[in-house]
Amino acid sequence: QVQLVESGGGLVQAGASLRLSCAASGRVFGIAFMCWYRQAPGKQRELVAEITSGGATNYADSVSGRFTISRDNAKTTVYLQMNTLKPEDTAVYYCRVFAAPYNYWGQGTQVTVSS
């Protein structure tokens, strides 16, 4: 069974940077896209960033210019570089990999940004 293992979350001060990683435990074939979501307490889960099989990227307006999504195809790993973190970025971050007909989710990693 394929599992996505996330790492890199933590507690930081506003303005700091973090890099989240999401690695597949096994080989995944036919990946259509990889993406990152986040969910803050009492709020809807939202799409933060995505990268398609062709390398196109898309970002939520709230993180555009601060966050960068990237991938390592050899390791089937997706990253989220987060710079200039703000308290409103505080949330549990989840990675997702879609490889038809399968949809894989990471376990989530907590990111907390203090003022």
Secondary structure as GFF3:
##gff-version 3
##sequence-region A 1 115
A	DSSP	beta_strand	4	7	.	.	.	ID=ss1
A	DSSP	beta_strand	10	13	.	.	.	ID=ss2
A	DSSP	beta_strand	18	24	.	.	.	ID=ss3
A	DSSP	beta_strand	33	39	.	.	.	ID=ss4
A	DSSP	beta_strand	46	52	.	.	.	ID=ss5
A	DSSP	beta_strand	57	59	.	.	.	ID=ss6
A	DSSP	beta_strand	67	72	.	.	.	ID=ss7
A	DSSP	three_ten_helix	73	75	.	.	.	ID=ss8
A	DSSP	beta_strand	77	82	.	.	.	ID=ss9
A	DSSP	three_ten_helix	87	89	.	.	.	ID=ss10
A	DSSP	beta_strand	91	99	.	.	.	ID=ss11
A	DSSP	beta_strand	102	105	.	.	.	ID=ss12
A	DSSP	beta_strand	109	114	.	.	.	ID=ss13
###
